[in-house]
Amino acid sequence: MGATRVRYNAAYGPFSAWLKREKLVSRTEDDLDQAVVEWLEKLFFEGRGVEDAGTLIAAALWKNPRLRRRGGLSLSRARRTVKGWKAIRRWRKS
């Protein structure tokens, strides 16, 4: 198993378990996008690094091939969340 696959499984596994535990269903891309945003907020408030957020988004795209067809348009709210996270991180460093 390649290093990227291992990293993606490590990022997506806890997210997937959380979805099941919370009984969240991601039938549509919007459902998945909202769930990813909620998970990213959890990671943020746990003090995790923004790199974890990027890895989760990449893993979600890898696990859901239908999203890859849309390229940069998929998981738009999650991507904006990461953008805001990066801005906050830069602001805190200055």
N, C-alpha and C positions, 0 to 999 in steps of 0.2 A: 504494500500500500504506500502510495507516495506521500510526501510530507504535507503537501497542500490538502490532500484528501483527509489526512489525519487532523490537520488544523480545522478544516471545515466541519468535520464530524464532532470535534471537541466543542466548537462554537454552537453548532446547530442542535446537538443532543440535549443540553439543558433547556434550550428554548422550546424544543419539541415536547419535552417532558412537562414543561410549564404550561404549554398549550393544552395538553391532555388533563393535567391536574386542575386547571381553571375551567375546563370544559369549553374552551374556545375553539370555534370551527373556522377554518380559513377556506371557505368555499370559493371566494373570489379574490382577485388581486387586492382589492381594497381591504377586505378582511385581513389578509396576510399583512398588508402594509400597516394597518392599524395595530395589529398584534406585535409586529416588529418594533413599532414606535414605543409601545408600552414596555416591551422588554428592554429597549435601549434606555428608557427613562429609569428603569430598575437598575441597570448597570451603572448609569451615570451617578445615581444617588448612593450606590455602593462604593463609589470612588474608583471604578474601573477606568482603564484607559480608552481613549477614543479609537485606538487600534482594534480593540475588541468589537467595537461597533461596526467598523469597516469589514472585519472578518465575518461577522454575522450576516451582513447584507450580501457579501460575496457567497457565503454558504447557502443563504436562502435562494439566491439565483441559481446556484449549482444544483440544489435539491429540487427546484421547480423549473424545469427546462422551458415551460411555456412563457415564463417571465423574460428569459434571455432574448426572445424574439423581438421584444420591444426595446432592447438596448438600454440607454440611459433614461428612458421614460418610466421604467418599472420601479416600484417601491419609492415613489417620489417623496412621500411624507417622511419615510425613514431616511432618505438621503438628505432632506432638509434638516432633519433632527441632527444628523451627524455634522452638517455644516454649522449649525448653531453651537454644537458641542465644541467644535474646533475653535470657534470665535470666543467662547467663554474661556477656553484653555489659554488662548493667546492673551486675553484680557487679564487673566489671573497671573500670568507670568510677568506682565509689565508693571 
